[in-house]
């Protein structure tokens, strides 16, 4: 599997000697397998002052991380849209593709840990001054006509069932270790399976997106939406009758009980024993 890094470069709630916020670069390797141990994945952190915040400093810091890491990244994901230009420029100069993404699960956990356990230990710590990212989802777009599934259904699998996911026949997809989410072994993980005669094409198209999560939108017209990238939204299904709306509500409730973890699968038909696509997802508020 490709080595993917998750990156954040932003101010922290710590003031330096000039009473200006310190900035910090955080890098961690993405877990992309269901059984991948997260504690052994590469991490890098470095502080700087606000006068050095530019793409040159960032490029040099990423170069140091690459020299220090076991292997270089094939792609870097980042979630902070306001840093898009600087991060993209620095990585482009290093010939590393970037992706604005909400699949930065390990980075988000690490950042939360540092907010609670690390930054408060600094003399210049200023509680409650670190802004979150406010996502403004764009208007939902319809799926390309050639990629609309003929049928879909809600399903669920217990956490334990994913232990053998690495052995499943999957053409396109991505996972993460459920152990990092601290979900009970018998907890049902809800999912959506899309059946399509063009399953391969649909899964290949989805694999080119940064899949974020599936969301039930109850406001008329009721819909199932696929969130991708930083703020893109796609209409997976229009819900036109009370029974499907009720199913979608149950799906949303099951997500909540599973810490918002869920999955999206693509198959050619209900009898198929292989997946054209299978992605583990989590809805997170950064």
Secondary structure, DSSP 8 states (H G I E B T S, - for coil): ---EEEEEEEEEEEE-TTS-EEEEEEEEE---STT--GGGS-EEEEEE-GGG-SHHHHHHHHHHHHHHSSS--SEEEE--GGGHHHHHHHHHHTT-EEEE-S--HHHHHHHHHIIIIIGGGSTTB-TT------------EE--GGG--SEEEEEEEEGGGGGGGGGS-EEEEE---GGGGT--TT-EEEEEEEE-TTHHHHHHHHHTS-EEEEEEE-SSS-EEEEEETTTEEEEEEE--SHHHHHHHHHHHHHHHHTTTEEEEEEESSTT-SSEEEEEEEE----
